[in-house]
Amino acid sequence: MTTKGSSHDPPWVEAIATVSTCKYRFGSLSAMAFGVPDRDHFLITFTYRAGSDTHTGTLTSPVAIPQGDTFPIAYNPLGPKQIRRSTSSS
């Protein structure tokens, strides 16, 4: 399954990410001192396959995602390290 890119770029490819670690970010509330609340308190590290290669990525989340859980992402086939969380259901 693919997601749409611009008319000049190939569509991004969907993959399943598997959570490797989930860490609470203690300093995430410090941004509130500057008037910018940060609700994404957890740093999620995950792996995903792009073709025959395995890649590692990170994202932030307002809720913990347990190690071993999976979720959909999309990656740029021209640069598989470029990812975004997919809106597809897993």
C-alpha positions in Angstrom: 0.0 0.0 0.0 1.3 3.5 -0.7 0.4 7.1 0.3 0.4 10.0 -2.1 3.4 12.2 -2.6 3.7 15.3 -4.9 3.2 14.8 -8.6 7.0 14.7 -9.1 7.9 12.3 -6.3 7.0 8.6 -6.1 4.4 7.7 -3.5 5.6 7.0 0.0 5.5 3.3 0.9 3.8 2.0 4.0 5.6 -0.4 6.4 5.0 -1.8 9.9 7.2 -0.4 12.6 8.0 -2.4 15.7 8.7 -0.6 19.0 12.2 -1.2 20.4 12.2 1.2 23.3 9.8 3.7 25.0 11.4 6.3 27.3 9.8 9.0 29.3 11.4 12.5 28.5 11.8 14.2 31.9 12.6 17.6 30.3 9.6 17.7 28.1 7.7 20.1 30.5 10.5 22.7 30.4 9.1 24.0 27.1 6.1 25.3 29.0 8.3 27.9 30.6 8.5 29.5 27.2 4.7 29.3 26.6 5.0 26.3 24.3 3.4 23.2 25.9 4.9 19.9 24.9 2.5 17.0 25.2 4.7 14.4 23.6 6.4 13.1 26.8 7.6 9.7 25.4 10.5 9.0 23.0 9.7 5.9 20.9 12.5 4.1 19.1 11.4 1.6 16.5 12.6 -0.6 13.6 11.0 -1.0 10.1 11.9 -2.8 6.9 12.4 -0.8 3.7 12.9 -3.3 0.9 15.6 -5.7 2.1 17.0 -3.3 4.7 16.1 -2.7 8.3 16.1 0.9 9.5 15.7 2.5 12.9 13.6 5.6 13.6 12.3 7.7 16.4 9.2 9.7 17.2 7.6 11.4 20.2 4.2 10.4 21.6 1.8 11.7 24.3 1.3 8.1 25.4 3.6 5.2 26.1 3.8 2.5 23.4 5.0 -0.8 24.8 8.1 -2.6 23.5 7.1 -5.0 20.7 3.9 -3.2 19.7 3.5 -2.3 16.0 2.1 0.6 14.2 2.0 1.8 10.5 4.5 4.3 9.1 5.2 5.5 5.6 8.7 6.1 4.2 10.1 7.9 1.2 11.3 5.2 -1.3 14.0 7.7 -2.5 15.3 8.2 1.1 14.0 5.4 3.4 15.3 7.2 6.5 12.6 9.8 5.8 9.5 8.5 7.6 6.1 9.7 8.9 3.5 8.1 11.0 0.8 6.6 8.8 -2.9 7.2 9.4 -3.7 3.7 8.2 -4.9 1.3 10.8 -2.6 -1.6 11.6 
